[in-house]
Amino acid sequence: MSIKVTIHGKNGNSQVFLGEVINQLSELLPDKRVILITDKNVHDIYGSLFADFSPIVLAPGEEAKSLRSLEFVASQLIDLQADRDSFLLGVGGGVVCDLTGFMASIYMRGCEFGYLATSLLAMVDASVGGKTGINFGGRKNMLGTFAQPSFVLCDPIFLDTLPPQEMKNGLAEAFKHTLLQDWSLWPHWTEHIQTMKQGNAEALMPILEQSIRFKAQVVNLDEQENGWRKILNFGHTLGHAFEAALGIPHGEAIAAGMMLDLDLSVRYLQFPSELAIEIKNWMKSVGYHDLRGQLALPLLEKYIRNDKKKSDDRLAYPLLKNPGEPELVSWTFAELIQHLQALWVHE
Ligand SMILES: NC(=O)c1ccc[n+]([C@@H]2O[C@H](COP(=O)([O-])OP(=O)(O)OC[C@H]3O[C@@H](n4cnc5c(N)ncnc54)[C@H](O)[C@@H]3O)[C@@H](O)[C@H]2O)c1
């Protein structure tokens, strides 16, 4: 079974294919020179599937989203005599997708590209929606573009080899989508979390489908994040601060950010408090942690502020009225800190 979802971008559409779709790759690739961009981990496991294409192989990990890697890839493209008519195929997790998309959107003023997403996080989030970029000046995604890949392939078969920590990272983002959009999947989460953690494709398909459809729906309303797309930042403002302050994996940090945002939702949007407790307890039971005990608020504040925020900055901050009912509240940065103080005091 395979599912196709379309994203309508300002500068072109993107087709996302989910399911047993790896065999569709050859049909989707245009009749052009294809250059593969991937990372070493993925290349070591799956390189033989792409032996027909000239490969550019990055070191694995977030460090690859750097100006240095971009320069490396650009030099390799020149060495390979790639031109505007070449097609860049990114095969990997979110890092490879973000870098490939950015490179493709600027190489010789832009060439066509597509992704084969191999991590859960890339399938449920990073490969979908057309945000590309690299980190710069100690800040995430400071340089980047909005550019839609011609196609994205998400085939859960690749998750068989994904390390458990990476599954946990992706599951946190997918759970965010369930909280924001379709609460009917809650029983599925509670019943199948263990098999999902093991990468079981059948158990993962409903949450993959929901995430991709939801993300496409939001992006189709607000591709360039002028407003509504900001709801996808639920758990992320605080999560990114935890990630930077404690040096913990992205999914753990986002989960902790979501727990706090649930508490803020209870206090300021009357999200049902019993349900918030039930959700947080379940999250803890499956291995995520409430991290507020591990970080003093002033330190967290410093890291949130590092994200370019000033006291009078107004944020469109995503909270939930109910599961599936997100709302953007307008707070200044100073107000956010004040609201967080209340949570730290009562903990
Ligand atoms: N563009 C967007 O909209 C968007 C959205 C969310 C996240 N992101 C970005 O995505 C990045 C994180 O993505 P990620 O979590 O996929 O990280 P990643 O790309 O670093 O992949 C995680 C690890 O898993 C390995 N891996 C990937 N697929 C594998 C497979 N099938 N088998 C074995 N190992 C595999 C990678 O080599 C890497 O070591 C961040 O840089 C984040 O900013 C972008």
The ligand as an ORCA input file, in Angstrom:
! r2SCAN-3c Opt
* xyz 0 1
  N      13.491     21.067      7.532
  C      12.639     20.853      8.504
  O      11.448     21.207      8.422
  C      13.098     20.139      9.739
  C      12.153     19.690     10.677
  C      12.619     18.998     11.777
  C      13.960     18.747     11.940
  N      14.843     19.200     11.014
  C      16.275     18.954     11.151
  O      16.505     17.548     11.082
  C      17.715     17.271     11.736
  C      17.557     16.032     12.571
  O      17.193     14.944     11.732
  P      17.501     13.445     12.180
  O      16.995     13.250     13.556
  O      17.012     12.561     11.096
  O      19.068     13.452     12.310
  P      20.233     12.857     11.366
  O      20.010     13.187      9.972
  O      21.498     13.267     12.017
  O      20.042     11.291     11.543
  C      20.194     10.718     12.819
  C      21.212      9.589     12.791
  O      20.597      8.445     12.220
  C      21.431      7.939     11.166
  N      20.519      7.308     10.221
  C      19.602      7.919      9.438
  N      18.866      6.986      8.796
  C      19.340      5.779      9.177
  C      18.962      4.448      8.889
  N      17.917      4.161      8.101
  N      19.677      3.437      9.450
  C      20.707      3.725     10.305
  N      21.092      4.957     10.650
  C      20.410      5.977     10.088
  C      22.207      9.116     10.673
  O      23.401      8.722     10.048
  C      22.460      9.883     11.975
  O      23.566      9.329     12.627
  C      18.074     18.496     12.567
  O      19.164     19.166     11.993
  C      16.833     19.352     12.496
  O      17.123     20.735     12.552
  C      14.438     19.875      9.908
*
